[in-house]
Amino acid sequence: MLRELHSDVLGLRAGKPLAMLAHRWTRWVAYLLSWTLVALFFASQTYLAYKYSGGSPHLGVILKFSLSEWYIWALLAPGVMGLARRLSLERGRRGRNLAIHAVVSVGVALAHWGLNNLCRHYVLGFPGVISLVYTFHSNLVTYGVLVGATCGYDYYVRYRQGELHAAQLSAQLAQAQLQALRTHDKDQEEEPSWLAGCLMLPREVLLHIKANGLTDEAACRQYGVSAKMLTYRMNVSGVNIQHTRGQVWRR
């Protein structure tokens, strides 16, 4: 929620006030509606528990109590979720952060208890005070659920972002490989041919071919190379020139 409000501020600075305001109000309405649904769920549970235990439940009173309780959590939840993001439960400082959350959860549980009593007395007009023992443990559980849900959601978002980043890198790598195939270097193509020629027809073999007067066809058949490769090696190695000069010298 805090990240979304920050994005709203950036959008207003960027010159999109109407769209960002409409988006923000829609998000806040959805946020309030979600807490209303939670309140209705627990109100129905309380109503059925009273009804089937032989009591005479008052639906209006139960709804007021449930809505006031969960709307107070709606006020406290953004702070709890913001703290959960700052003190995540990942490895490294998990023990320290858990200890901090344990202390803060007690404070939040007490704050919720106090605010709920004030709301019942001054807003709803009901006398009396809710016992701390009655709500303390459930408030601790609600705090833990908010922290766990926030950490789980943030982990899921980071996981999805990592998958997206990996997919982008894979696409960029494939594009780079395709580009390399399209713009190949001719010198790099000739290197394997030169190396193969050196291995199959070393200079000593070429001198042996010339010294024994083998024809190109016989040499190709004997050493398993093509006529083009034989001619290439004879020229590149200088054996042709050496053999020609030797014949001229003998004359």
KOLKOL-414295 format. One record per residue (C-alpha): residue number from 0; residue in one letter; x, y, z. Coordinates in steps of 0.5 Angstrom, whole numbers, plus 500, padded with zeros to 3 digits. Layout:
<rs>
    k  r  east  north   up
  NUM  A     X      Y    Z
...
</rs>
This chain:
<rs>
    k  r  east  north   up
    0  M   500    500  500
    1  L   506    505  502
    2  R   509    503  495
    3  E   502    505  491
    4  L   502    511  495
    5  H   509    513  493
    6  S   507    511  486
    7  D   501    516  486
    8  V   505    522  488
    9  L   510    521  482
   10  G   504    520  478
   11  L   501    527  480
   12  R   508    530  479
   13  A   508    527  472
   14  G   502    531  470
   15  K   497    526  471
   16  P   493    528  477
   17  L   486    526  474
   18  A   488    519  472
   19  M   492    518  478
   20  L   487    521  483
   21  A   481    516  480
   22  H   486    510  481
   23  R   488    512  488
   24  W   481    512  490
   25  T   479    506  486
   26  R   484    502  490
   27  W   482    505  497
   28  V   475    503  496
   29  A   477    496  494
   30  Y   482    496  500
   31  L   476    498  505
   32  L   471    493  501
   33  S   476    488  503
   34  W   476    489  510
   35  T   469    490  510
   36  L   468    483  507
   37  V   473    480  513
   38  A   468    484  518
   39  L   462    481  515
   40  F   465    474  515
   41  F   467    474  523
   42  A   460    477  524
   43  S   457    471  521
   44  Q   461    467  525
   45  T   459    470  531
   46  Y   452    470  530
   47  L   452    463  528
   48  A   456    461  534
   49  Y   451    465  539
   50  K   445    462  535
   51  Y   446    455  535
   52  S   449    455  543
   53  G   442    457  545
   54  G   443    465  545
   55  S   439    470  542
   56  P   444    474  538
   57  H   442    481  536
   58  L   445    482  528
   59  G   446    489  528
   60  V   450    490  535
   61  I   454    484  532
   62  L   455    488  526
   63  K   457    494  529
   64  F   462    491  534
   65  S   465    487  528
   66  L   466    493  523
   67  S   469    497  528
   68  E   474    492  530
   69  W   476    490  523
   70  Y   476    498  521
   71  I   481    499  526
   72  W   485    494  523
   73  A   484    497  517
   74  L   488    503  520
   75  L   493    500  523
   76  A   495    495  517
   77  P   499    500  512
   78  G   504    501  518
   79  V   504    494  520
   80  M   505    492  512
   81  G   511    498  512
   82  L   514    495  518
   83  A   514    488  515
   84  R   517    490  508
   85  R   523    494  512
   86  L   524    488  517
   87  S   523    482  512
   88  L   524    475  515
   89  E   529    473  510
   90  R   536    470  512
   91  G   541    474  515
   92  R   537    478  520
   93  R   531    474  521
   94  G   532    473  529
   95  R   533    480  530
   96  N   527    482  526
   97  L   523    477  529
   98  A   525    479  536
   99  I   523    486  533
  100  H   516    484  531
  101  A   515    480  537
  102  V   515    487  541
  103  V   512    491  536
  104  S   506    486  536
  105  V   505    487  543
  106  G   504    494  542
  107  V   500    494  536
  108  A   495    489  540
  109  L   495    494  546
  110  A   493    500  541
  111  H   488    496  537
  112  W   485    494  544
  113  G   485    501  546
  114  L   482    504  540
  115  N   477    499  540
  116  N   474    501  547
  117  L   474    508  545
  118  C   470    507  538
  119  R   465    502  542
  120  H   464    508  547
  121  Y   464    514  544
  122  V   462    512  537
  123  L   457    506  538
  124  G   455    509  545
  125  F   456    502  548
  126  P   458    502  556
  127  G   463    498  559
  128  V   470    496  556
  129  I   473    490  553
  130  S   477    485  557
  131  L   484    485  554
  132  V   485    478  556
  133  Y   479    477  551
  134  T   482    480  545
  135  F   490    480  546
  136  H   492    473  543
  137  S   487    474  537
  138  N   490    481  536
  139  L   497    478  536
  140  V   495    473  531
  141  T   492    478  526
  142  Y   499    482  527
  143  G   503    475  525
  144  V   498    474  519
  145  L   499    481  516
  146  V   507    480  517
  147  G   507    474  514
  148  A   502    476  508
  149  T   506    482  506
  150  C   513    478  506
  151  G   510    472  502
  152  Y   507    477  497
  153  D   514    481  496
  154  Y   517    474  495
  155  Y   512    473  490
  156  V   513    479  486
  157  R   521    479  487
  158  Y   520    472  484
  159  R   516    474  478
  160  Q   521    480  477
  161  G   527    475  477
  162  E   523    470  472
  163  L   522    476  467
  164  H   529    478  468
  165  A   531    472  466
  166  A   527    471  460
  167  Q   529    478  458
  168  L   536    476  458
  169  S   535    469  454
  170  A   531    473  449
  171  Q   537    478  449
  172  L   542    472  448
  173  A   538    469  443
  174  Q   538    476  439
  175  A   546    477  440
  176  Q   547    469  437
  177  L   542    471  431
  178  Q   546    477  430
  179  A   553    474  430
  180  L   550    469  425
  181  R   548    474  420
  182  T   554    478  421
  183  H   560    473  421
  184  D   567    474  420
  185  K   570    471  414
  186  D   577    471  417
  187  Q   574    466  422
  188  E   571    462  417
  189  E   578    461  414
  190  E   581    459  420
  191  P   578    452  421
  192  S   580    450  414
  193  W   587    453  415
  194  L   588    449  421
  195  A   585    442  418
  196  G   590    443  412
  197  C   596    444  417
  198  L   594    437  420
  199  M   592    433  414
  200  L   597    436  410
  201  P   603    438  414
  202  R   609    441  410
  203  E   613    434  411
  204  V   608    430  407
  205  L   607    436  401
  206  L   615    435  400
  207  H   614    428  400
  208  I   609    428  395
  209  K   613    433  390
  210  A   620    428  392
  211  N   616    422  389
  212  G   613    425  383
  213  L   606    424  386
  214  T   600    426  381
  215  D   595    431  385
  216  E   590    425  384
  217  A   594    420  387
  218  A   596    425  393
  219  C   589    426  394
  220  R   587    419  394
  221  Q   592    417  399
  222  Y   591    422  404
  223  G   584    423  403
  224  V   583    431  402
  225  S   580    434  396
  226  A   584    437  390
  227  K   582    444  392
  228  M   585    443  399
  229  L   592    440  396
  230  T   593    446  392
  231  Y   591    451  397
  232  R   597    447  402
  233  M   602    447  396
  234  N   601    454  395
  235  V   601    457  402
  236  S   606    453  405
  237  G   611    455  399
  238  V   612    448  397
  239  N   611    449  390
  240  I   615    455  390
  241  Q   621    451  393
  242  H   620    445  388
  243  T   620    450  382
  244  R   626    453  384
  245  G   630    446  385
  246  Q   628    444  378
  247  V   631    450  375
  248  W   637    450  379
  249  R   638    442  377
  250  R   638    445  370
</rs>
